[in-house]
Amino acid sequence: MRSARRPRTFLRTVGLTAGGGLLLAGLSGVGPAAAGANAAAAARAQTIQCPDVASRLPAVPAQAKAEVDRNLALLNTQIQEANRRLAATVGQGGPNFVNNAILGPLRDKRIATINRIATAIGRVAERPTGLDALAECTLSGTTDAGTGQGNGSGNGTGNAGQQNGGGQQTRPNAQDFIDIRQVRPNVRRPKVRRGGSRGTFTSRCGRNENGHFNSDNFIVAPGVSNGAHHTHDYVGNLSTDGFSTDESLARAGTTCTNGDKSTYFWPVIRLRSPDDAPQNDQSAADGNVGRVLRPASVSLQFRGNATGKVTAMPRFMRIIMGDAKAATNGPANARAAWTCSGFTNRVVSDKYPICPRGSRVTRVLDFPSCWDGRNTDSANHRTHVVFPNADGACPSGTRAVPQLRMTLSYNINLSKAQIRQGRVYAVDSFPEQLHNPVTDHADFENVMPDSLMRRAVSCINRGRRC
């Protein structure tokens, strides 16, 4: 087996960069040149074909045309993305890899997008029916889709340091970890200026003691089960799943002690070992294996702005941070910050930290906090609320709202020797992201009662800790 050229990865820690990261391996059982030729040939031979939706629609009313056209364009983008993933993952996975990692996620995205098209038409005319039947896509070409593109017998258990049947080295492994003591201090925070807001407000919502897990994401993939293809931890709102709406969240209960009904969620961390028994569930099919670790602590803190006061965040505003596909999308939206308790002046993004005994593995998840003043969401879930500039000031045309910082800590004490032997931890991810730590991310919807949000703003602007 020979590893292909590694793409450049990145370290989002105050402008520092570092190499390393994603490893793409060739097909097993053939020489390096033949492997590359076979992979390229397979990629050319196979394409994803989907039923045409536009031709099956009734006459689209003028009031719905703009929204319908946007979603039809999105359907095309989804197919293009899936075809790129198909080409990039030749030789990867076991017998069901293509279905689980490419066609299944594509079908789920198409269902959600087609439903939005039907809803847009249904607002002003008769809602079209039967469009869900157009969500299923197939492979065309010479390679058998059932072989996982590599004719391998991969066992799907994902144990670190092993090779699956398609020739892809399982990640993470020892090269994805770094001793936090080897990282130089690199965290610089904007200085709070005169007139800035120094206070904080904390919602205490537990650490998912009630076992609220699912692999949905109602923000990015509404109306879809297993839309995330990785398991989320939830605190706050008790009802959150792929079918949640503003109204359903407002009606539900909460784990927060102050009545905050907001939903807070992030991908779980799993402890993985070569001697783990194989899983036979959806998580294993998506490549997420091992024992789910509950955080030792969860802090949900809303913070101020370095240059001015904050204004109330609108109810039902949805915010995401990080990029669950940063390993392939690149650094533009990546915000992963991994560190260890006692060492929070040094963070890494493209490595998992090895913490000294008595120190906890820590994830710091900072959300954007400069709101456009109008929208509670946007098409890409990013443009309505953005990050402050390097000096802490919000960009022109935006206003500061309380900035959410999630801090999650875990009791994970692994030595370098254990990691070399294949005992590792990893964040759940989309299958093709290979558990790269840079894909860490989180989601939030504000469902605080207005009175609670006003209290939070008052505490932050008056410099209090509440």
Phi, psi and omega in degrees: 000139177232133179285139174285170180301133180280133174290154178294133172252187193209160180236104183274080177220087177057048173083001179281151174232156178209155178272184179102185172113229193298130180245124176248122184257158178279176178294144178275154172089000177224163179291163184302315182294317180295321180300313180297319180294317180296318181297315180296320180295318179297319180297320179290326186286331186253137170219160180264128180245131181232148177300144179283126182273320185303320183287347182260001181275149170289180176302127184271121179300149182302325182294337183256354190299316183299314181292320178297316181297320178300317183284329173296320176296322179295323176301318178294319178298320180297320178293317178299317179297318180295321178294322176296319179293322178300315180291323185285340186250020177304132180088001185258145170086179182259203188301329185251018187300311184300315179295315185285321189263340185235299185292320179298307177301322179297316178301315181297319178295319181294322178301312181297318182291318178296322178296324178293324176297312180298321180295318180299316178292320183294342178290332186235355180206186179292130182291128179291147180243162175080005183288336180302333180295346181269002185282332186286131178242161182226168175266139168245155181125185191268340184276139181289119182297336183282356183264002182071021177067355183234003183052034181258166182251029188318140184275350174076004182278340173070022181294137186298142175081358181263171175245132175272176188295338180273000177092002182272124178292130183290139178241153001276165172222191190303327183288351178269006183239152177215140174292123184300335180288346177271356180265129178286150175306130186217009183263122174236125182252143178302137178287133179287120182276169173298130185095349176286174183247118189258349187284174177220155175225129184242131169262126178262109190236014178081193182225040179065045176296336182273006174066044179273102180229145162195170181252035180261169169205098186289344179281310185271327182228069183294141177076019184235131171277138182060033180292338180269336184058024168204152188277139177253143164275140177233140165227167184086237187305132185279348190253359193297126171205190184294346184251012180294146173230169176305319184291317181292323178294322181295331181278341190277170175273185184212156173270354184281140185284344183258009180085006177293116180265009179300157176250131181237125179210156185203158179292143180289162168254140178240144172266126187238144181214146180300336182263013175297141173293140179301139174272150177231068182212182183297323179300315179296321179298329178272003177086012179254104187234161179110181183270126178292132179259129175279139178300144173287330176208150176227121176247127178242093188244131175259130189240170183270195180242141187293338187243353182194182179282162177255154176248162184298137174283132181294146177295141181074014173290135181252134182222138172240155174226150181078182181221114181294347180240029184296335180296332178250332181282334185098184195275357191307318183245010181286135180222021183298138177218106180251137180205192178228146176301137185088352181227030189285000172274004177222128181228156175231157180238327183255016174223153169270136181281142167262119186260144176298160178303135181090352178254142183260140169298132188228133174250128176248115187243097180267132182262154173296156188213018178246105191266145180286355176083001184231309194258145175265352176201171177213168187301321179261006178063020182231324191287342180280342178213124188235173180277152173298162173292174183301330180274002178095350181281148177283145178300156179304138179089000178235162179231149183283135170241167179305131181268122178279129170239116172267128175238116184244128179239151186222141174276089179234108181243091179242136177272166176299323180296317179297320180294320177297331180277358176101006175268109188223172168237157183204148173279141174298146182210170167299150187306316186282353181274352171054033174062026178298129183298337181292348180276003181302144186197174178201165184224154183206140164232130180283113175235030174294143166302147182304323181295324179289321176297320178298320178297317179300313180298318180298316179298316183293314184288335180266004176076023181263162173247113187241000000 
